[in-house]
């Protein structure tokens, strides 16, 4: 037996989410990003709970997706403002996820959303990390070619618009809106579009969900307010009939 044959095989241990940076060190770009993420998450949760009665799904908000091992690690990471991954554990070994590490996972996110603060060039950057001096690669390229996320949405609050791309073959194809001006996400049974209204004291064109029948998906607070209004109307009707609502 040779010396080489007697050596045990090398075991390559790649870092997991506990060993990689949780942040790329950049600030959240504006005060609208946090409520926008909350609005998307709160309103889609009842749908996701129905789709995943076992609770196996994860939502990332400005959280890193590590797609390749680099030095420094942040060069191999993108952090969508909002993304959803189906059929994965929300916790790992009983602990919260610090990031989403593709070489430790099996399933890619189904949908990633970027909120534009500048001119949109960063979100539409198709630069390959192998084409020149840019070692990181553009967001569009990473989501399309590396992580291969089936749906990618670019939301621009200043333009009151959203672009939705679907991965068909090896390329993102720009989706066309339906008659309501919304973009269906068939795997979720919902539509994505722009809603003009007030949320958390900000009157803006917000990115929101609708069901396939065109009904706006409400946040938990909106659902509670609607139930309260319904109860108030019922109480008023009972009083008109001479009935004390407290006796019913």
Secondary structure, DSSP 8 states (H G I E B T S, - for coil): --HHHHS---------TTSS-S--S---S-THHHHHHHHHHHHHHHHHHHHTTT--EEEESS--EE-S--SSGGGGEE--SEEEEESS-SEETTEE-S-EEGGG-S---SEEEEE--SSSTTTT----TTSSS-SS--HHHIIIIIS--SEEEEEETTTTEEEEEEEETTEEEE----TTS-EEETTTTEEEEEEEEEETTEEEEEEEEEETTS-B---HHHHHHHHHHHHHHHHHHHHHTT--GGG-
